[in-house]
Every structure is written in structure tokens, then in C-alpha cells.
């Protein structure tokens, strides 16, 4: 008889189980309608996040407060949320027509409303991924707030350390702190956070806004204050989900409104029956790739190839961007800023009105009817399925037959985490694998690794993982996907959802051509396996310009049949 093997789980398996627990717990709490993050109801979430130890949350499992992770999260949450004991996740319930002023986080497009001193409402119109994103971020900052509380609370009666008293005095000052006052406050904050003076001084200005240069101290103080009150006064922070949000979620309500608007505009402009190419990208790369050369070409005659696009990407060059946009609008571009709640703006290009001979696509050989381009801004996680699923459905006018869209291709360009290489590198996926379920979507990618070689940018090809959220990136799990026979080259949040919608529309529902062409390409925003290169380490800067435009141009060359 064989000896029973001693079975123990690897860190990757433990991490996978932690992600599953997070996912199931968040769905359970959502169905329940409310929970207290630092109470018994939030315990499973906290434990799972601490077991997972995601890369962007750095030292979450240690005593010291994680500063880079805190900055990453604070930029994605509404200003003032650290002061709020009650956070209410709602659907679009009419607050935009009230006296409440919308607060939009700098790095995440969602409308938030400060109802009173204690309550912040956060609108969720982008699907479940938005809920997972915000709940993991809130769980993280509440865990960090209790680290601050542990450092400053001396006894159960509420007595606090001298450092905390001094920090409180600095925060309550109404005038801007002088350099000396600021450095004294940083010294006290460093003790409270378990960090060095230099580290706190280093990150201090990254939290600042023009209205609040000393916001870092404010965030630290309010996180600690509410954590102290939770323990001393048993006054727990609470997260609630509005009944309307729970009723609407998962029913494609916003995606339907969004897609119907696009089809109505196509109908009004007699474009509904033309060949259509859908591109998921940002709101500048397609427009600039087509129109920058005709508008600004002479000025950039003797400059490096991508200099024109680098300059157009700079926030200092608004006038240049306006020139290009004005010409685009005159030559067949229709701009559709979002009003549906999806937060996905759209541009429609009627290429019959564009003189391609003056563009960088002059050798275009389109032999059929001139195509129409629908460029949609980035979706967020599961929202990708909702939007593309609705867009690919036939258009139905009252008392008229359904009109099936002549969709010839769907192209997805996005940012992703890379598992080999570094920021700015390019990834060409051959399949998308859904994290947690291993549901997989192989496809024939019209873009190939060879097309991008010779441009001084490393290019990788292989399967990519579609993850539940960037805030759940875990080194052990990612190493498993990269080094095992999955051979994953990167991770992103939308690919499997796009492909699921495209496959159902083309292979099952037959609402678009069964042989619709698909193109996927990503450029690396971070490497979660490399210390100092995670998402919390900061943005791409101009590093992202060349890969963005290289991918866009390759997509357009195929659409315009450039030989």
C-alpha cells in the first residue's frame, strides 16, 4: 500500500482560494444590502485580502502603513470619503439633477455625491467590476486606518499619543502650513504611520490638490479618527447598497441606452448599412492617427516619427489638439460624449468624408464601400460584455424590421499588466483565460507579433489572463499563470468579456457575420511581478505614447487595407 502523500497547498492555490472567497463574499454582501467593513460582516473580506496580499497594496499585512497603495486607492475614490462613516453605493438615481455637486475621482470615472458630513454616495453604473473595485479599495483603507489606530490609541478610554495630538492640531489649522509647521507635522505623521520622515516627505505632495496642499495629513488624520471612534465608541463605518442598484445590476440597462444611442446616430446619418469596424481605444489615438498628418504634418516634417503624437498627448498642447479635433469634426467625425451612465464616450468616423491620400494611410486600397469606424472609450471589467453585447444586437425601429449591423471587425487596444518585460512593451494575445474559473477563449488574432517587430519595442505573444480587478493582483498566482503550462504573458480586465460577447453574437445569435475579424493588442502599464513596477508605482508618462500609436496605426492599416 502506498504512503499517503503529505498534501499542502501552494501560495498560488491559497491566493486563488482567497480571490474566490472575496468574489463570493462581495456578492453575498451586495445581496444582503449592507455590511460593516470592520465588523463581523466584513471579517471574511478583510481576512481574504490579507491572505491574498495584492501587489498594489504592498505592506498591507505588515504593521507599517502602506503609502504607495494608499495613494493609488485615494486617487480612485472621491475626495472626502476618508471623512465619511456611511458609504452608500447607488445606481444613477437622479442626483445629477439636484443641488449636490458631482465629485469625480481623478483616476476613476464615477460620479460621487457628498450627502452630508457623514455620508458619501457613489454611483455604480459600470457593472459588478466597479463594485469589486471599490469594495477592495475600501477594505484596504479601512485595514490601514486600524493600523493608525493601533499606533496612537493608548488605552480603551480613548487616550491618544502625543504624536496624534500634534497631528490633529496641524490638521485643524485653517491656514496653509509654513515649511517648518509642515515638517513638524510630517515628523509626527511618520511616527504614527511607522514610516521614515524621508518616505513621508517623498509622497506628501502626491496627495496634494490645489485647494488642499496638506491633504496627506488630512487623509491620515480622518482615517485614524474614524478607526479610533469605531473602537472607543463602537461607532462602526457602514457600506450600503441602494435597493435600485440591487434591482438594476446585471440587466444591461446602461449598456442598452448607450448602444441604442449609437445606432440612432448611425441611422440619422445614413451609416447603418455600411461596413462597420468597432475599435475600443482611447478618445485621441484614432483621431490623431488619421488627422495629425494632414493638419500638422508640415510643422513636424523633420522630427522623429512619433514626436507629433507625443506633443499631442501633452496636456500643455491643448491648442494643437483642438486644431486636429476641429478638422476631424469637419471631415466626418461625430463626437458622442456619454449621457447613458456607462462613462464610455464614442466617436464615429465616416471614412467616405476623409481624404486618405493626405494621411499616413495614403496607400489604402479599399475596394468595397467606405467603412464606418465606431471608436469607444475603454470599458471597465465586466462592463465590456454589457456594452459590446448590446452594440452587436440588431437595431429595431418602431414598426420596422430589424436592421443587422454589417460589423466586419472588432479591435481592442488596451493597457495591461505584463508578466515578462516592462512598462511600454507590447502584448499580442492568442487567447483570454478568465481568472478563477479557467474559462478560456482562444481566437484568431488578426494582429501578429511579427507586425510589431523592428520598432525598438519588445513584443510578446501568448495567452492573457482576464482578472477580476487590478486590486487583486497577487505575485504567487501570477507566477503560476506565467511559469506553468498556461504560459500567460500578461493580465487585463476586459478581454474575456469582449470575446464572450463577440462569440455569442457571431457564432450563436448570428446577429453579426460568423467570421468577424478580431484584433487584440495591449501595451504594458506595469509589471506586477517586478518590485517597483506595479500599478502603485505611478503612470507611464510618455512611455505609453509610442506603443499606443503603433497599435492604433496597425489596426487602421488593416481596416484601410494598406498595402
C-alpha positions in Angstrom: 0.0 0.0 0.0 1.3 3.4 -1.0 2.0 6.0 1.7 -0.4 8.9 1.6 1.4 11.9 0.2 1.5 14.9 2.6 -0.7 17.3 0.8 -0.2 21.0 1.4 -1.4 24.0 -0.7 1.0 26.2 -2.5 0.8 30.0 -2.1 -0.8 30.2 -5.6 -3.6 27.9 -4.5 -4.1 29.8 -1.3 -4.3 33.0 -3.3 -6.7 31.5 -5.8 -8.9 30.4 -2.9 -8.7 33.9 -1.3 -9.8 35.5 -4.6 -12.8 33.1 -4.8 -13.7 34.0 -1.2 -13.5 37.7 -1.9 -15.7 37.3 -5.0 -18.4 35.2 -3.3 -18.4 37.3 -0.1 -18.8 40.6 -2.1 -21.8 39.1 -4.0 -23.3 37.9 -0.7 -22.9 41.3 1.0 -24.3 43.0 -2.1 -27.4 40.8 -2.0 -27.7 41.4 1.8 -27.8 45.1 1.2 -25.3 46.4 3.8 -22.3 45.5 5.9 -19.8 46.9 8.4 -16.3 46.6 6.9 -14.5 46.4 10.2 -17.3 44.4 12.0 -18.1 40.7 11.9 -19.8 41.0 8.4 -16.6 42.4 6.9 -14.3 39.9 8.5 -14.2 37.4 5.5 -13.3 40.3 3.1 -10.5 41.5 5.4 -9.1 38.0 6.0 -9.2 37.2 2.3 -7.4 40.4 1.3 -4.8 39.9 4.0 -4.3 36.3 2.8 -4.0 37.5 -0.8 -1.7 40.4 -0.1 -2.1 42.0 -3.6 0.9 43.7 -5.1 -0.5 47.2 -5.3 -1.4 47.1 -1.5 2.3 46.4 -0.7 2.8 46.1 3.0 -0.9 45.6 3.8 -0.1 42.5 6.0 2.6 44.4 8.0 2.3 46.8 10.9 3.5 49.9 9.0 1.0 51.8 6.8 1.3 51.2 3.1 1.8 54.7 1.5 2.0 53.9 -2.3 -1.0 51.7 -2.1 -2.9 54.4 -0.1 -2.1 57.0 -2.8 -3.2 54.6 -5.6 -6.5 54.0 -3.8 -7.2 57.6 -2.8 -6.8 58.7 -6.4 -9.6 56.3 -7.3 -12.0 57.3 -4.5 -13.9 60.6 -4.2 -12.2 63.4 -2.3 -13.6 63.5 1.3 -14.5 59.8 1.5 -12.0 59.3 4.3 -14.3 61.6 6.5 -17.4 59.5 5.8 -18.8 56.9 8.2 -21.5 55.9 5.8 -20.8 55.0 2.2 -23.8 54.3 0.0 -23.4 52.6 -3.4 -26.3 53.7 -5.7 -27.4 53.4 -9.3 -28.0 56.6 -11.3 -30.9 57.8 -9.2 -31.2 61.4 -10.2 -28.6 63.2 -8.0 -27.2 64.9 -11.1 -30.4 67.0 -11.2 -30.1 68.1 -7.6 -28.1 70.7 -5.7 -25.5 68.0 -4.9 -22.2 68.6 -6.8 -20.7 65.6 -8.5 -17.3 64.6 -7.2 -15.3 62.6 -9.8 -12.2 60.8 -8.5 -9.0 61.8 -10.5 -8.2 58.3 -11.8 -11.6 56.6 -12.0 -14.7 57.9 -13.8 -17.6 57.6 -11.4 -20.0 60.3 -10.1 -20.0 60.6 -6.3 -22.1 62.9 -4.1 -21.3 64.1 -0.5 -24.8 64.0 1.1 -23.7 65.4 4.5 -20.8 65.4 6.9 -21.0 61.6 7.4 -22.3 60.2 4.1 -20.9 59.7 0.6 -23.0 58.3 -2.2 -21.0 56.5 -5.0 -22.8 55.9 -8.3 -22.2 52.4 -9.8 -23.2 52.4 -13.5 -20.3 50.2 -14.9 -21.4 46.8 -13.5 -20.1 44.4 -11.0 -16.4 45.0 -11.7 -17.0 48.6 -10.4 -18.4 47.2 -7.1 -15.4 44.7 -6.7 -13.0 47.6 -7.4 -14.5 50.0 -4.8 -15.1 47.3 -2.1 -11.5 46.0 -2.2 -10.2 49.6 -2.1 -12.4 50.5 0.8 -11.4 47.3 2.7 -7.8 48.2 2.1 -8.1 51.8 3.5 -10.1 50.6 6.5 -7.4 48.0 7.3 -4.8 50.8 7.1 -6.9 53.1 9.3 -6.9 50.5 12.0 -3.1 50.3 11.8 -3.0 54.0 12.5 -5.4 53.5 15.4 -3.2 50.7 16.9 -0.2 53.1 16.8 -1.9 56.1 18.5 -4.5 54.7 20.9 -3.0 54.3 24.4 -6.0 52.8 26.3 -9.6 51.7 25.8 -10.8 55.0 27.2 -9.6 56.9 24.1 -6.4 58.4 25.4 -4.0 59.0 22.4 -0.3 59.5 21.9 1.4 62.9 21.8 2.2 62.4 18.0 -1.5 62.1 17.3 -2.4 65.2 19.3 0.2 67.2 17.4 -1.0 65.8 14.1 -4.6 66.8 15.0 -3.5 70.3 15.8 -1.8 70.7 12.4 -4.9 69.3 10.5 -7.2 71.7 12.4 -5.2 74.8 11.4 -7.2 76.8 8.8 -4.3 78.5 7.1 -1.7 76.8 4.9 1.2 75.3 6.9 4.5 77.0 6.8 7.6 74.9 5.8 8.6 74.5 9.5 5.0 73.6 10.6 4.7 71.2 7.7 7.9 69.4 8.5 7.0 69.1 12.2 3.6 67.6 11.2 5.4 65.2 8.8 7.6 64.1 11.7 4.6 63.3 13.9 2.8 61.6 10.9 5.9 59.4 10.2 5.7 58.1 13.8 2.0 57.4 13.5 2.5 55.6 10.2 5.6 53.6 11.2 7.4 55.2 8.3 10.6 57.3 7.9 10.4 61.1 7.7 12.1 60.9 4.3 9.5 58.4 2.9 6.5 60.5 4.1 8.1 63.7 2.8 8.7 62.0 -0.5 5.0 61.1 -1.1 3.4 64.1 0.7 2.9 66.3 -2.4 1.4 63.4 -4.5 -1.7 63.6 -2.3 -2.0 67.4 -2.6 -4.7 69.2 -4.6 -4.6 72.9 -5.5 -7.3 73.6 -2.8 -5.6 71.3 -0.2 -1.8 71.3 -0.3 -1.6 69.4 3.0 -4.2 66.8 2.1 -1.9 63.9 3.1 -2.2 64.9 6.8 -5.9 65.3 6.4 -6.4 61.8 4.9 -4.2 60.2 7.6 -6.0 62.0 10.4 -9.5 61.2 9.3 -8.8 57.5 8.6 -7.3 57.3 12.1 -10.0 59.3 13.8 -12.9 57.1 12.4 -11.0 54.0 13.3 -10.5 55.2 16.9 -14.2 56.0 17.1 -15.1 52.5 15.9 -13.2 51.0 18.8 -13.8 53.6 21.6 -17.4 54.5 20.8 -18.4 51.3 18.8 -19.4 53.7 16.0 -18.8 51.4 13.0 -18.4 52.5 9.4 -21.1 51.1 7.2 -21.4 50.4 3.5 -24.9 50.1 2.0 -26.2 49.2 -1.5 -29.3 51.0 -2.6 -32.4 48.9 -3.5 -32.4 50.4 -7.0 -28.8 49.4 -7.6 -29.5 45.8 -6.4 -32.6 45.7 -8.7 -30.8 47.1 -11.8 -27.4 45.4 -11.7 -26.7 42.8 -14.3 -29.6 43.8 -16.6 -27.6 45.8 -19.2 -29.8 48.9 -18.5 -27.0 51.4 -19.2 -25.4 49.4 -22.0 -28.7 49.2 -23.8 -29.2 53.0 -23.6 -25.6 53.6 -24.7 -25.8 51.2 -27.7 -29.2 52.4 -28.9 -28.0 56.0 -29.0 -25.0 54.9 -31.2 -27.3 53.1 -33.6 -29.8 56.0 -33.7 -26.9 58.3 -34.7 -25.8 55.9 -37.4 -29.4 55.7 -38.7 -29.7 59.5 -38.8 -26.5 59.9 -40.8 -27.3 57.0 -43.2 -24.4 54.9 -41.9 -26.3 51.9 -40.5 -25.9 49.7 -43.6 -22.3 50.5 -44.3 -19.4 48.2 -43.3 -18.7 48.9 -39.6 -15.4 48.5 -37.7 -15.6 48.8 -33.9 -12.5 49.9 -32.0 -12.1 50.0 -28.3 -9.3 52.5 -27.6 -8.9 56.0 -26.1 -10.5 59.1 -27.4 -7.5 60.5 -29.2 -5.3 57.9 -30.8 -7.6 57.0 -33.8 -8.4 60.7 -34.5 -4.8 61.8 -34.2 -3.5 58.9 -36.3 -5.8 59.9 -39.2 -5.8 63.7 -38.9 -2.5 64.7 -37.3 -0.5 64.4 -40.5 -2.9 66.5 -42.8 -3.3 69.2 -40.1 0.2 69.4 -38.5 2.5 67.4 -40.9 4.4 70.4 -42.3 5.4 71.5 -38.8 6.8 68.1 -37.9 8.5 67.3 -41.3 12.0 66.8 -39.9 11.1 65.3 -36.4 11.2 61.7 -35.2 8.3 59.5 -36.3 6.2 59.6 -33.1 7.1 63.2 -32.0 3.8 64.6 -33.3 1.8 62.1 -31.2 4.0 62.8 -28.1 3.3 66.5 -28.4 -0.5 65.9 -28.9 -0.5 63.8 -25.8 0.9 66.5 -23.7 -1.6 68.4 -21.5 0.3 71.6 -22.4 -0.7 71.4 -26.1 -4.4 71.9 -25.9 -4.3 74.3 -28.9 -2.7 71.6 -31.1 -5.2 69.0 -30.1 -8.1 71.5 -30.8 -6.8 72.1 -34.3 -6.8 68.3 -35.1 -10.2 67.8 -33.5 -11.8 70.7 -35.5 -10.6 69.3 -38.8 -11.8 65.8 -37.8 -15.3 67.2 -37.0 -15.3 68.9 -40.4 -14.3 65.6 -42.1 -16.8 63.1 -41.0 -16.1 62.6 -37.2 -19.2 62.6 -35.0 -18.5 63.0 -31.3 -20.8 61.3 -28.8 -19.9 62.2 -25.2 -21.7 59.7 -22.9 -25.0 60.6 -21.4 -26.1 57.0 -20.6 -24.2 56.4 -17.4 -21.7 53.9 -18.9 -19.0 56.7 -18.8 -17.9 55.4 -22.3 -17.6 58.2 -24.8 -17.8 57.4 -28.5 -16.5 58.8 -31.8 -18.0 57.8 -35.2 -15.8 58.3 -38.3 -17.4 58.3 -41.8 -14.3 57.5 -43.9 -16.2 58.5 -47.1 -15.6 62.1 -46.0 -11.9 61.6 -45.3 -9.3 62.1 -48.0 -7.0 59.2 -47.0 -4.4 60.3 -49.7 -3.4 63.1 -47.4 -3.0 60.9 -44.3 -0.3 58.3 -43.3 -2.7 55.7 -44.9 -2.3 57.1 -48.4 -1.6 53.6 -49.9 -5.0 52.4 -48.7 -6.7 50.1 -51.2 -10.3 49.9 -50.0 -12.2 48.3 -52.8 -15.6 47.9 -51.1 -17.9 50.6 -49.7 -16.1 53.0 -47.5 -16.2 51.8 -43.9 -17.6 53.5 -40.7 -15.4 53.4 -37.6 -17.0 53.3 -34.2 -14.4 54.2 -31.6 -15.4 53.5 -28.0 -13.5 54.6 -24.9 -12.3 51.8 -22.5 -14.9 49.7 -20.7 -14.3 48.6 -17.2 -14.1 44.8 -16.5 -17.5 43.0 -16.9 -18.9 46.2 -18.4 -17.1 45.1 -21.7 -19.6 42.3 -22.1 -22.6 44.5 -21.5 -21.6 47.2 -24.0 -20.4 45.0 -26.9 -23.2 42.6 -26.4 -25.7 45.4 -26.7 -23.9 47.1 -29.6 -23.8 43.9 -31.7 -27.5 43.4 -31.4 -29.7 44.4 -34.5 -31.2 47.8 -34.5 -35.0 47.9 -34.1 -37.0 50.9 -35.1 -40.7 51.2 -34.3 -42.9 49.4 -36.9 -39.9 48.5 -39.0 -37.9 45.3 -39.5 -34.7 44.7 -37.5 -31.5 46.0 -39.1 -28.5 43.7 -38.7 -25.2 45.6 -38.4 -22.6 44.8 -41.0 -19.8 44.5 -38.4 -16.6 43.5 -40.2 -14.2 43.7 -37.3 -13.8 44.4 -33.6 -10.4 45.7 -32.4 -9.4 46.1 -28.8 -6.4 48.1 -27.7 -5.8 48.4 -24.0 -3.4 48.8 -21.1 -2.4 45.6 -19.3 0.0 44.2 -16.7 2.9 42.3 -18.3 4.5 39.2 -16.7 7.8 39.4 -18.7 9.3 42.6 -19.8 8.5 46.1 -18.6 6.3 49.2 -19.0 5.6 50.2 -22.5 6.2 46.7 -24.0 3.5 45.3 -26.4 1.5 42.1 -25.8 -0.4 40.2 -28.6 -2.8 37.7 -27.0 -3.7 34.3 -28.6 -6.4 33.6 -26.0 -8.0 35.0 -22.9 -8.4 32.9 -19.7 -10.8 34.0 -17.0 -9.1 34.1 -13.6 -10.8 31.9 -11.0 -12.8 29.8 -13.5 -10.2 29.0 -16.2 -13.0 29.6 -18.7 -10.9 30.2 -21.9 -11.5 32.0 -25.2 -9.0 31.1 -27.9 -9.3 33.2 -31.1 -7.6 34.0 -34.4 -6.0 37.4 -33.8 -5.5 39.4 -37.0 -2.6 41.2 -35.3 0.6 39.2 -35.0 3.9 39.6 -33.1 5.8 39.9 -36.4 3.9 43.1 -37.4 5.3 45.0 -34.4 8.9 43.8 -34.6 11.7 46.3 -35.6 10.2 49.3 -33.7 12.5 49.1 -30.7 9.7 47.9 -28.5 9.8 44.3 -27.1 6.7 42.3 -28.3 5.3 39.2 -26.6 2.7 36.8 -27.8 0.6 34.2 -25.9 -2.4 33.7 -23.6 -3.6 36.5 -21.3 -5.4 36.3 -18.0 -8.6 38.4 -17.6 -8.6 39.2 -13.9 -11.5 40.3 -11.6 -9.7 43.5 -10.6 -6.3 45.2 -10.7 -6.5 45.4 -6.9 -6.4 41.6 -6.6 -3.0 41.1 -8.5 -1.1 38.5 -6.5 2.5 37.6 -7.2 2.3 33.9 -6.5 -0.8 33.4 -8.6 0.6 35.4 -11.5 3.9 33.5 -11.3 1.8 30.3 -11.6 0.0 31.5 -14.7 3.3 32.7 -16.2 5.5 29.7 -15.4 3.1 26.8 -15.7 1.8 25.4 -18.9 -0.7 28.3 -19.2 2.3 30.4 -20.3 0.4 33.6 -19.7 2.2 36.8 -20.9 0.0 39.4 -19.1 -3.2 40.3 -17.4 -6.0 42.7 -18.1 -9.7 43.1 -17.1 -11.9 43.1 -20.2 -10.6 40.7 -22.9 -12.6 37.5 -22.0 -15.8 39.6 -21.7 -15.3 41.2 -25.1 -14.6 37.8 -26.7 -17.6 36.2 -24.9 -19.9 38.9 -26.4 -18.3 38.7 -29.9 -18.5 34.8 -29.9 -22.2 34.8 -28.8 -23.2 37.4 -31.4 -21.2 35.7 -34.3 -21.5 32.0 -33.5 -24.8 31.6 -31.6 -27.1 34.5 -32.1 -26.0 35.1 -35.7 -26.5 38.9 -35.3 -23.2 39.6 -37.0 -21.0 37.8 -39.6 -19.8 34.4 -38.2 -16.2 35.2 -39.5 -16.0 38.7 -38.0 -12.3 39.7 -37.6 -10.9 40.3 -34.1 -7.8 42.2 -33.2 -6.4 42.4 -29.6 -3.2 44.2 -28.6 -2.1 45.7 -25.3 0.8 47.8 -24.0 2.2 47.3 -20.6 1.2 49.7 -17.9 3.0 47.8 -15.1 4.8 44.5 -14.2 3.2 43.2 -11.0 6.0 40.6 -10.7 8.7 43.3 -10.5 9.2 45.2 -7.3 8.8 49.0 -8.0 6.9 48.4 -11.3 3.4 47.7 -10.0 0.4 50.0 -10.7 1.1 51.7 -7.4 4.5 52.9 -8.7 2.9 55.6 -10.9 1.8 56.1 -14.5 3.5 55.5 -17.8 4.2 59.2 -18.8 5.3 59.5 -22.4 6.5 55.8 -22.4 2.9 54.8 -23.4 2.7 57.1 -26.4 4.7 55.0 -28.9 3.1 51.6 -28.2 -0.4 53.3 -28.2 0.0 54.8 -31.6 1.9 51.8 -33.1 -1.0 49.5 -32.2 -3.6 52.1 -33.4 -1.8 52.5 -36.7 -1.5 48.7 -37.3 -5.3 48.3 -36.6 -6.1 51.2 -39.0 -3.7 49.8 -41.7 -5.7 46.6 -41.7 -9.1 48.3 -41.8 -8.0 50.6 -44.6 -6.3 47.7 -46.4 -2.9 49.5 -46.6 -0.5 47.5 -48.9 
